[in-house]
Amino acid sequence: MFISKRNEGLACVPFETWRDQASAIRLEVLNNLPGYVDKFSFHATRAGAVVHRAHDAQAAREVICQILKDRGARKVVKAKSMITEEIQLNEYLEDNGFHVVETDLGEYIVQIAGEKPSHILAPAIHKNRRQVGELFSEKLSVPYSDDPAVLTKIARSVLREEFLTADAGISGANFAVADSGSLAIFTNEGNGRMVTTLPRLHIAALSIEKIIPTLKDLALFVRLLPRSATGQVLSSYLSIITGSRKQGEPLGTRELHIVLLDNGRSEILRGEYREILKCIRCSACFNVCPVYRSIGGHAYGVTYPGPMGIVLTSLLEGMVGTHPLIDASTLCGACMEVCPVRVPLVKLLTKLREERVDRRMTPLSERAVMTMYGIATGNRRLFSLGQRISKMFWPTLNKIVSKGIINRLPKPASRNFGQRDI
Ligand code: SF4
């Protein structure tokens, strides 16, 4: 569904030009990130926000928890935010006695189901309406219905009460604008506006690479991000928040805190994989990836699935625990064809595979086979001998080795390349 809508949404716009411009803007930010972080912090502070910098996940969790504690908050409503998933904020706040309520419908569904999001834009995409109906009936004690309109109304009435009684709202941000200190938040449900304006305290958590230079640059991403993500011309809601509520203003939070998280980004920026930080989390690469589409987000077992997620997770968490994820890609290149900011995903995935070999992280059996293959292909006579042997034993191999493996290999030719008359 996302793919066909995206194709429709991009059919009548100069997508290639927009991609070049968006990629250039993101690269400009990455090349001068410390300066842009300072500039954003300066303007956000001048607009009335309090900016905190967190070196890692623990520092971000602690600063958010302390802000809530200092203000005596108990109940927190949240808008969808992958950064808070990355730092496992909900678990931390709940362990510290806070009542945390996700308010994006998909996030709310996975929260009451006790699950994790399976897609960065559509967290409950793995559930059908009957499963959601059963879940609501069990957890919210409402009559069973599988009508999406009825289910949405139920969630809306439950969440409205939560918004009105919350002490604080926590959100992420899609972009942070350096020259104005503004946060830009794209949503389709309006919950983002409730989270960021109804409670008297708003905390926004975002990673440092989300910064873009100017509001003019934002205009490009306003057109590009929704089209790449869901095929929408525009998101239903776009909130641009510049500081806290000023005297005489009727709307807005009274106290705004912005937590800028590094969590390994500065390190990534110094290395060969820095272009992954251009990513604007549109999820287009997930939606076209044949592996993601077959196995779904939960199978990856990490916060960021899909082609982008494999690269980012390997860098954020280190390759030791996550390197098997690198195989969850066919390297077909579909992800790169759709990426609106030209993240060279295949290049990055291939580099990760090379690094895994260099660091001897592949299984011993694979290394042994590849070493033998390397020796054989480096010596013409040995290679010919191997060809003859494999042809001779092919019928036997066919009987003893798993059909799944053998069927994927080409049958040895009766006359090999070297024996042909050209
Ligand atoms: S890598 Fe590109 S396509 Fe994938 S989520 Fe990021 S911006 Fe979107």
Residues whose N, C-alpha, C, O or C-beta is under 5 A from the ligand:
A	BS01	SF4	C279 I280 R281 C282 S283 A284 C285 M308 C335 V338 C339 P340 V341 V343
